[in-house]
Amino acid sequence: RHTLANILETGVYTINHITAEIYKQAHQTSAKYPRHISEFDATGLSPEYKAGFKAPFVKESIIQLGVELKERIDLAINGTIMIIGEITKLFIPSDCLSDDGYLDIEKAGTISCTGLDSYHTSQRLERLNYARP
């Protein structure tokens, strides 16, 4: 709940892919904890600090992205704030990344969330060639 304040204060944040093993704990991080309560402590996930980066990654996450804040945009249309960042750190198991740069999220076990509370596994249908006219 204090993610925006932390991003604005430090200028960095992390994005961590979730898997079937940790999705319930990851979901629990959306609870409205008081500022003095660490989401890591409350959910049992482990913070992982990496050299040269201020924000913690989720140790249990297979794919981890370190992001630097580039722009904050206040959206008057609905009273929300859009954060734009640049990925500066990327941690991916080598067996999940192909020589052509393809990231195999199915192999990584990444799951997705739709809405606020529905979680789904990933299953690749097919890799197609680059579309051309």
WODA-V929191 format. One record per residue. N is the residue number from 0. RES is the residue in one letter. PSI is psi as a letter, one per 40 degrees, with the letter a starting at -180 (NA if undefined). OMEGA is omega in degrees with one decimal (* if undefined). D_FIRST is the distance of its C-alpha to the first C-alpha in Angstrom with 2 decimals. Layout:
# WODA-V929191
{{N RES PSI OMEGA D_FIRST} {N RES PSI OMEGA D_FIRST}}
This chain:
# WODA-V929191
{{0 R e -179.1 0.00} {1 H f -176.8 3.77} {2 T d -178.4 5.55} {3 L d 179.4 7.77} {4 A d 178.9 8.84} {5 N d 179.0 9.70} {6 I d -178.8 11.55} {7 L d -179.6 13.36} {8 E d -174.4 14.29} {9 T d -177.4 15.65} {10 G e 179.7 16.68} {11 V i 174.9 15.97} {12 Y i 178.3 13.68} {13 T i 171.2 14.68} {14 I h -174.4 15.05} {15 N h 177.8 16.37} {16 H i 177.8 18.49} {17 I i -179.3 18.24} {18 T i 179.6 21.43} {19 A d -178.6 22.83} {20 E d -174.3 22.73} {21 I e -173.2 18.96} {22 Y d 179.1 17.51} {23 K d 176.5 16.84} {24 Q d 178.7 14.92} {25 A d 177.8 13.00} {26 H d -177.6 12.32} {27 Q d 178.5 11.09} {28 T e 179.2 8.17} {29 S e 178.6 6.66} {30 A i -177.7 7.17} {31 K g 178.3 5.66} {32 Y i 172.2 6.84} {33 P i -175.7 8.33} {34 R d -176.6 7.99} {35 H e 179.2 11.27} {36 I h 177.3 10.51} {37 S h 175.9 10.47} {38 E d 177.0 9.15} {39 F d 179.7 12.66} {40 D d -175.9 14.37} {41 A d -174.4 12.80} {42 T e -177.8 13.70} {43 G e 173.0 16.82} {44 L i -175.0 16.11} {45 S h 174.3 17.75} {46 P i 177.4 16.72} {47 E h 178.6 19.55} {48 Y h 180.0 20.37} {49 K i -175.1 23.05} {50 A h 175.3 25.59} {51 G e -179.7 24.90} {52 F h -172.8 21.17} {53 K d -175.0 18.57} {54 A i 179.3 15.45} {55 P i 170.2 15.67} {56 F i 173.6 16.63} {57 V h -175.2 16.44} {58 K d -176.9 20.00} {59 E e -178.6 20.57} {60 S h -179.2 19.92} {61 I d -179.8 23.28} {62 I h -175.1 22.37} {63 Q h 178.4 20.17} {64 L h 172.7 19.66} {65 G h -171.7 19.10} {66 V h 174.6 18.25} {67 E h 178.1 19.10} {68 L h 177.7 17.66} {69 K d -177.2 20.63} {70 E i 173.8 19.68} {71 R h -179.9 17.19} {72 I h 175.8 18.50} {73 D h -177.8 17.70} {74 L h -177.8 18.88} {75 A d -175.2 20.82} {76 I d -179.4 21.76} {77 N e 175.6 18.52} {78 G f 178.9 16.40} {79 T i -179.2 13.95} {80 I h 176.7 13.66} {81 M h 179.2 15.17} {82 I h 177.0 14.89} {83 I h -178.2 18.12} {84 G i 176.8 18.70} {85 E h 177.3 21.73} {86 I h -179.3 21.94} {87 T e 177.6 23.76} {88 K h 179.2 23.60} {89 L h -179.5 24.29} {90 F h -175.9 25.01} {91 I h 174.0 26.87} {92 P h -175.6 29.52} {93 S d -179.5 32.89} {94 D e 178.0 33.99} {95 C e -177.0 31.23} {96 L h 179.6 32.37} {97 S i 178.7 35.73} {98 D d -179.3 38.18} {99 D e 177.5 37.49} {100 G e 179.6 33.75} {101 Y h 177.9 32.79} {102 L h -178.0 29.67} {103 D g -177.7 30.36} {104 I d 176.1 27.03} {105 E d 178.2 29.09} {106 K d 179.5 30.62} {107 A e -178.8 27.26} {108 G e 179.5 26.08} {109 T h 173.4 23.10} {110 I i -177.9 21.82} {111 S i 178.3 20.03} {112 C h 173.4 17.71} {113 T i -174.2 18.76} {114 G b -179.8 16.97} {115 L e -167.4 13.98} {116 D e -176.9 16.04} {117 S h -174.1 19.30} {118 Y i -173.8 20.10} {119 H i 172.5 23.34} {120 T i -177.5 25.58} {121 S h 175.1 27.32} {122 Q h -180.0 31.07} {123 R h 174.0 32.89} {124 L d -177.4 35.69} {125 E i 169.5 37.50} {126 R h -178.8 37.35} {127 L i 174.7 39.38} {128 N i 176.7 41.19} {129 Y h -177.5 39.94} {130 A h 178.1 41.00} {131 R i 178.9 43.84} {132 P NA * 45.96}}
